[in-house]
Structures are given as structure tokens and as C-alpha cells.
């Protein structure tokens, strides 16, 4: 992107430390001016539905990051974008796995059956308005033999991933069927994110003219 393009466009903050979300945003031709991860409690509330959790956490991340951005004069007038992804089997919310035992339990639950992935996306505008999107994708895994699960667990790729897998990596070979948005499963639905930004006046498509 040219320096001229950076000078006239509004600023954008991504409220995430996820390299996957950053790469997906860049895939759309959008380069954030700053990464401001939001430190919030991601514990599901009692009887909270998976889709409700994804939407709530995205909103809370966006609002927490926006509060931090307000204290930074270099980011004055910035858009703040946040997302959260939840993997669920029915009403059961799967964890973002940090332990091998957690990831193994998730893989055994997902083996040979369908599940859903929800991503909430929230955008705080420079005027303080908050806009939301919620996206659902449906997947089915093949039946996973024990030796294949053990090999995947040994790879460590599952660490920090909702549901104990990363579809953009080795676990892509587990997916028999996917209905809906693939980037949603990775962590940021591109169509909906682009719609949110463009709908609030962020010049998404014009940035494509300045990629050289």
C-alpha cells in the first residue's frame, strides 16, 4: 500500500493477537494499523448457547479494545474490529484446548459426527456505534482412528484452537463435509467482515487499487 493511501484512509485496529485472523484480513487487502488484543474473561455463562457466546465475546473484545484505543492519540478515529470463534456439538461448547487431554477429548467427540462453528464479528466505528455479524458453518469429520488422533495430538497444531483442531492445517484432512464459510471456521468470515467495514464507510475496495 502506498503512503498516500495510508494517509487518506481511516485507521483500523484489529482486536486480536491471532495470526490467522490477521492473515485473513490481509487476504482481503486490508492492513490494520495496530493490533490491540483484548484481555477478557471468555468463560461461558450458565446455560449460554454457543452462538450467543460467540456474539457476546466478539462484542466484549471490540468494546474492551475500543476503550484502550481511546487512550492512544495515534489511533484517534480508528475502527475497531474483533471476532470470536466457538466450536460446538449441539449445545455443548468445546474448549480452546491447551492440554493434550482436552484436545484428545474433543477429537474423540468430533470423530465421525457433525458439529458447528460460530464466529461473531463486531465492529466499533469512530462514532462509537457497534455493529455485529454472526456466522455459522456446519462440518462433519470422518471417523478418526486412534493412531491418526495420536499423530495429530503429537503435532501440537491443536494448541490454543477452539475444538482442538485447525482446519487450515493438518486437520483439513479430517473434514468430510463443510456447509458455509471456510474462513469462518479458520476464524474470520471474509464476506461478512467486508460487509461490516464497507457498510460503515471503511474504503475496503478502494484499497485494492493501491496494492502495487
C-alpha positions in Angstrom: 0.0 0.0 0.0 1.3 3.4 -0.9 2.0 6.1 1.7 -0.7 8.3 0.0 -3.3 5.6 0.5 -2.4 5.2 4.2 -2.7 9.0 4.7 -6.2 9.3 3.5 -7.9 6.2 4.7 -9.3 5.9 8.3 -7.4 3.8 10.7 -8.3 0.2 11.6 -7.4 -1.7 14.8 -7.7 -5.5 14.9 -8.6 -6.5 18.5 -6.7 -9.8 18.3 -3.3 -11.4 18.5 -4.3 -14.3 16.3 -2.0 -14.7 13.2 -4.9 -16.5 11.5 -7.3 -13.5 11.8 -4.5 -11.1 10.7 -3.7 -13.2 7.6 -7.4 -13.4 6.7 -7.8 -9.7 7.0 -4.7 -9.1 4.8 -6.2 -11.6 2.3 -9.0 -9.1 1.8 -6.4 -6.4 1.1 -6.9 -4.8 4.5 -3.9 -4.0 6.6 -4.7 -2.9 10.2 -2.8 0.0 11.7 -2.4 -1.8 15.1 -3.1 -5.0 16.9 -4.8 -4.4 20.3 -5.7 -7.8 21.8 -8.5 -7.5 24.4 -8.0 -9.4 27.7 -11.5 -10.5 28.7 -13.0 -13.5 30.6 -14.1 -16.0 27.9 -15.8 -18.4 30.3 -19.3 -19.3 29.0 -22.2 -18.2 31.2 -24.5 -20.8 32.8 -26.7 -22.3 30.0 -25.3 -19.9 27.4 -25.8 -21.1 23.9 -22.7 -21.4 21.6 -24.0 -18.8 19.1 -24.8 -16.4 22.0 -21.3 -16.9 23.4 -19.6 -16.2 20.1 -21.6 -13.0 19.6 -21.1 -11.8 23.2 -17.3 -12.4 23.3 -16.8 -10.6 19.9 -18.7 -7.6 21.2 -16.9 -7.6 24.6 -13.5 -7.8 22.8 -14.4 -5.0 20.5 -15.6 -2.7 23.3 -12.6 -3.5 25.5 -10.1 -2.8 22.7 -12.0 0.4 21.8 -11.6 1.6 25.3 -7.8 1.1 25.0 -7.7 2.8 21.6 -9.4 5.9 23.1 -6.3 6.4 25.3 -4.0 6.3 22.3 -3.9 9.6 20.4 -2.1 7.9 17.5 -5.2 5.8 16.9 -7.8 8.5 17.2 -10.8 7.9 15.0 -10.0 4.3 14.3 -12.4 1.5 13.5 -12.0 -1.4 15.9 -12.6 -5.0 14.7 -12.9 -8.1 16.8 -14.0 -11.7 16.4 -14.5 -14.8 18.4 -15.0 -18.4 17.2 -16.8 -21.1 19.1 -16.9 -24.8 18.2 -20.0 -26.8 19.4 -21.6 -30.2 19.2 -25.3 -29.4 19.8 -25.4 -27.1 22.8 -22.0 -28.3 24.1 -19.3 -25.7 23.8 -15.8 -27.2 23.1 -12.8 -25.5 24.8 -9.9 -23.7 23.3 -7.5 -26.5 24.1 -4.3 -26.0 25.9 -3.8 -29.6 27.3 -3.4 -32.8 25.3 -6.1 -34.4 27.3 -8.5 -31.6 26.3 -7.7 -31.9 22.6 -7.9 -35.7 22.7 -11.4 -35.5 24.2 -12.5 -33.0 21.6 -11.2 -35.2 18.7 -13.0 -38.2 20.1 -16.2 -36.3 20.4 -15.9 -34.9 16.8 -14.9 -38.2 15.2 -17.4 -39.4 12.7 -20.0 -36.8 13.6 -21.3 -33.3 12.7 -20.6 -30.1 14.5 -21.0 -26.4 14.1 -18.6 -23.4 14.1 -19.8 -20.0 15.0 -17.9 -16.8 14.6 -19.1 -13.5 16.0 -17.7 -10.4 14.4 -18.0 -6.9 16.0 -17.0 -3.5 14.6 -16.8 -0.4 16.7 -17.0 2.7 14.5 -15.2 6.0 15.1 -18.5 7.4 16.2 -18.8 4.7 18.9 -21.6 2.7 17.2 -21.3 -1.1 17.4 -22.2 -3.4 14.5 -22.4 -7.2 14.6 -22.5 -10.2 12.4 -22.8 -13.9 13.4 -21.8 -16.6 11.0 -22.4 -20.4 11.3 -20.7 -23.2 9.4 -21.5 -26.9 9.6 -18.9 -29.6 9.3 -18.6 -33.4 9.5 -15.4 -35.2 10.4 -14.5 -38.6 9.2 -14.2 -41.4 11.8 -10.8 -40.9 13.2 -8.7 -44.0 14.0 -6.8 -43.9 17.3 -3.4 -43.8 15.6 -4.4 -40.8 13.5 -5.7 -38.9 16.5 -2.5 -39.6 18.4 -0.4 -38.4 15.5 -2.4 -35.2 15.3 -2.1 -34.6 19.0 1.7 -35.1 18.8 1.9 -32.4 16.1 0.8 -29.8 18.6 -1.2 -28.0 15.9 -4.3 -28.1 18.1 -2.9 -25.9 20.9 -5.0 -22.8 21.5 -7.6 -23.8 18.9 -11.3 -24.0 19.6 -12.4 -27.6 19.4 -8.8 -28.8 19.4 -8.2 -28.5 15.7 -7.1 -26.1 12.9 -8.9 -26.7 9.6 -6.3 -24.7 7.7 -3.6 -27.2 8.8 -3.4 -31.0 9.1 -6.9 -31.3 10.4 -8.2 -30.2 7.0 -7.9 -33.9 6.1 -10.5 -34.8 8.7 -13.3 -32.8 7.1 -15.7 -34.9 5.0 -18.3 -32.1 4.5 -18.4 -28.4 5.1 -21.5 -26.2 4.6 -21.0 -22.5 4.8 -17.9 -20.3 5.1 -14.5 -21.9 5.2 -12.7 -18.7 6.5 -15.4 -18.6 9.2 -14.0 -21.9 10.5 -10.5 -20.5 10.3 -11.5 -17.6 12.5 -12.8 -14.6 10.4 -15.6 -14.8 7.8 -14.5 -12.7 4.9 -17.8 -11.8 3.2 -19.4 -10.6 6.5 -16.3 -8.8 7.7 -16.0 -6.9 4.4 -19.7 -6.1 4.5 -19.4 -4.7 8.1 -16.4 -2.5 7.1 -17.8 -1.3 3.8 -21.3 -0.6 5.3 -19.7 1.8 7.8 -17.7 3.7 5.3 -14.3 1.9 5.5 -12.8 2.0 2.0 -12.2 -1.7 1.6 -12.4 -1.9 -2.2 -10.5 1.3 -2.9 -7.6 -0.1 -1.1 -7.3 -2.8 -3.7 -6.2 -0.1 -6.2 -3.2 0.7 -4.1 -1.7 -2.7 -3.6 1.2 -2.3 -6.1 
